[in-house]
């Protein structure tokens, strides 16, 4: 239902762009977000965007990450700049549309 892409290996200070596409069967999306799970840690909210366009970011990524959406394409993207080693983890997209949907996860590795 959700297909995430864009992860990879990057050096500290670099950039990556994650994208998550929702299948056409998912409609009336109220909330989109990106979560991440660092190695050995719990999953945490990175950024979110509500249906009205309001965004929210974890303090650790403010000023470096930008979440955006394309309603026509049913996608939600995460532009990540100034990446740090502590940004390493598996990134999951999340969509709320009456039902909760999770993407399959995409690995982001930031080397120092």
C-alpha angles and dihedrals in degrees: 000000000000121000118193126193142163105072123132148122119307137165121249110279093030131116138238133180120213121199131192123192122197119211119248091254090071110082140158092039111193101180138017128188147162121228129183136201115208117206110286093001138099124267112270137191113255103175140341140192124199128212091263092054098257112149132204130189137191110251090242093063103035111129093016106060128053126193120204139168139207110207093190092055094035092231137135121200134194117206109200119194131172091026119199131199089251089063088070114120147089111299120211129191118219131197130186116203105148083298126056116242127190127195121229095256131251125223120240117187122183116192123205 
